[in-house]
Structure formats: structure tokens, C-alpha cells
Amino acid sequence: MLHEIGHFIAAFIIHAKIIKFRISLFGINMQINTNDLSLNKKLALFFSGPFVNLLIMVYFYNIIYDIAYINIFLSLINLLPIVPLDGGNVLKSVLEQYVKKKYVYKITLIVNIIFLIIVAYCFYLSFSVLYLAISFMALKGILHEKNLILEEKLKNTYRKFI
């Protein structure tokens, strides 16, 4: 919850519009309109959640080690370069500065597929719920990126007929 509050505060500071706020199986989630934001504002927004986890880790390090450990762990997991995690959004934001949008979708799709294969194999070896959760996040990102690629193809096809 504090992780998402970090994103909320950053969105407020940079004047980003919050589209959705929901509570799901994976916790609290916000959808924020980042279309009109500069790269620096996007990076500030995406890094704000993991930054809050790091602050919590520093605060609790000498008091309650388990809370500190959980927060550093959450921060690192959130920085994995898979969509929809913060690290995946950072990857997409940086790629959008240098690569056409349709290639950004394809690159992030490939990164998610690679991570899905790696964490699925790790899950096979260890049966750890962590790897299963990361697999679900990677799969969610794969489906999202495939939808974006399909939408882009439909838009391009439709433009040809106008």
C-alpha cells in the first residue's frame, strides 16, 4: 500500500492524471495517464514506488529486520524489466524515446517472454510461489503487449481505408 502511495504522491507532484484506482489480488494498483509526460516525469513516477520501499527498508533496518527485508525485496522485484511492473514501464518509457512505438511493444513483449521462460523454469526447480507470481505478472504483460500490437495493426489498417 505504501508503494502505491509513493506513486500517488509523485503523480500529484507532477500533475499526472490518475485514471483508475483498484484493489486486486496483487494489492493496490493505480492506472495513471503517462501519455503527455516527459521522460523525466515518467521515470520519477515509476521509481517513486520502489523508492518508498527503500525508505521503509532504511527506517526498519535496525528495528524490525523482516520488514526491512520484505521492502528491499519488493523494491527489487518491482524493478524487473517486465510490464506491468515499474521496471517494465521504465524500459518502455526509455525505449519510446529512441524506437518506434510498434517496436517498443515488440521489444517489451520479447523481454516478458524471456522472463516468463526463466521464472517458469525457476518455479519448476523450486516450486516457490514467488516465481509463480512473477510468471503471472510476465504473462499479464505478454497479453497486454500483444493487445497493443493488435490495436496498432488495426489502426494502421483502418488508416489505409480513410
C-alpha positions in Angstrom: 0.0 0.0 0.0 2.8 2.4 0.8 4.4 1.6 -2.5 1.3 2.8 -4.3 1.1 5.9 -2.1 4.6 6.7 -3.4 3.2 6.6 -6.9 0.2 8.7 -5.9 2.3 11.4 -4.3 4.6 11.5 -7.4 1.5 11.7 -9.7 0.2 14.6 -7.6 3.5 16.5 -7.7 4.0 16.1 -11.5 0.3 16.7 -12.2 -0.4 13.3 -13.8 -4.0 12.2 -14.1 -5.0 9.1 -12.2 -7.4 7.1 -14.4 -8.1 4.1 -12.1 -7.5 3.1 -8.6 -8.3 -0.5 -7.7 -7.6 -3.2 -5.2 -6.8 -6.6 -6.7 -5.3 -10.0 -5.9 -1.8 -8.4 -6.3 -2.6 -5.5 -4.0 -3.5 -1.9 -4.7 -2.9 -0.7 -8.3 -3.3 2.7 -10.0 -3.5 3.4 -13.6 -2.0 6.8 -14.4 -2.1 8.6 -17.7 1.5 9.0 -18.8 0.9 9.8 -22.4 1.7 13.6 -22.1 4.5 13.3 -19.5 8.2 13.9 -20.3 10.6 11.0 -19.8 11.9 12.6 -16.6 8.4 12.8 -15.1 7.6 9.2 -16.2 10.9 8.0 -14.5 10.1 9.9 -11.4 6.6 8.4 -11.3 7.8 4.8 -11.9 10.7 5.0 -9.5 8.6 6.6 -6.7 7.0 3.3 -5.6 10.3 1.3 -5.3 11.9 4.4 -3.6 9.2 4.3 -0.9 10.1 0.6 -0.3 13.7 1.6 0.1 12.8 4.3 2.6 10.8 1.8 4.6 13.7 -0.6 4.4 16.1 2.0 5.8 13.7 3.0 8.5 13.0 -0.5 9.8 16.5 -2.0 9.2 17.6 -1.8 12.8 14.1 -2.1 14.3 12.4 -5.0 12.6 14.7 -6.7 10.1 11.9 -8.7 8.4 10.0 -5.6 7.4 13.2 -4.1 6.0 14.0 -7.3 4.1 10.5 -7.5 2.6 10.7 -4.0 1.4 14.0 -4.3 -0.3 12.8 -7.4 -1.9 9.6 -5.7 -3.1 11.6 -2.8 -4.4 13.9 -5.1 -6.4 11.0 -7.3 -7.8 9.2 -4.1 -8.9 12.3 -3.0 -10.8 12.4 -6.2 -13.0 12.1 -5.0 -16.6 8.7 -6.7 -17.3 5.5 -5.0 -18.0 3.3 -4.2 -15.9 6.0 -3.8 -13.2 7.7 -0.4 -12.6 10.9 -1.7 -14.2 9.0 -2.7 -17.4 7.4 0.8 -17.5 10.8 2.4 -17.2 12.1 0.2 -20.0 9.1 1.2 -22.2 9.5 4.9 -21.4 13.2 4.9 -22.3 12.6 2.8 -25.5 9.9 5.2 -26.6 12.5 8.0 -26.8 14.6 6.1 -29.4 12.4 3.4 -31.1 9.1 3.5 -33.0 6.1 2.6 -30.9 5.4 -0.7 -32.7 8.9 -1.9 -32.0 8.7 -0.8 -28.3 5.7 -3.2 -28.0 7.6 -6.0 -29.7 10.7 -5.5 -27.6 8.8 -5.4 -24.3 6.9 -8.5 -25.5 10.1 -10.4 -26.1 11.6 -9.3 -22.7 8.4 -10.5 -21.0 8.6 -13.9 -22.8 12.2 -14.3 -21.9 11.4 -13.6 -18.2 8.4 -15.9 -18.3 10.6 -18.7 -19.6 13.3 -18.1 -16.9 10.9 -17.7 -14.0 8.8 -20.7 -15.1 12.0 -22.8 -15.1 12.9 -21.4 -11.7 9.4 -22.3 -10.5 9.8 -25.8 -11.9 13.1 -26.2 -10.0 11.9 -24.8 -6.7 8.1 -24.6 -6.6 8.4 -21.2 -5.0 5.3 -19.1 -5.0 7.5 -16.1 -5.8 8.4 -17.5 -9.2 4.7 -18.3 -9.9 3.7 -14.7 -9.0 6.4 -13.2 -11.3 5.3 -15.7 -14.0 1.7 -14.4 -13.8 3.0 -10.8 -14.0 5.1 -11.6 -17.1 2.1 -13.4 -18.6 -0.2 -10.4 -17.9 2.4 -8.2 -19.6 2.6 -10.5 -22.6 -1.1 -10.4 -23.1 -1.2 -6.6 -22.7 1.6 -6.0 -25.2 0.0 -8.5 -27.7 -3.2 -6.4 -27.4 -1.3 -3.2 -28.0 0.4 -4.7 -31.1 -3.0 -5.8 -32.4 -4.5 -2.4 -31.8 -1.6 -0.8 -33.6 -2.1 -3.1 -36.6 -5.9 -2.4 -36.6 -5.3 1.4 -36.5 -2.8 1.2 -39.4 -5.2 -1.0 -41.4 -8.1 1.4 -40.8 -6.0 4.4 -41.7 -5.4 2.9 -45.2 -9.1 2.9 -45.9 -9.7 6.5 -45.0 
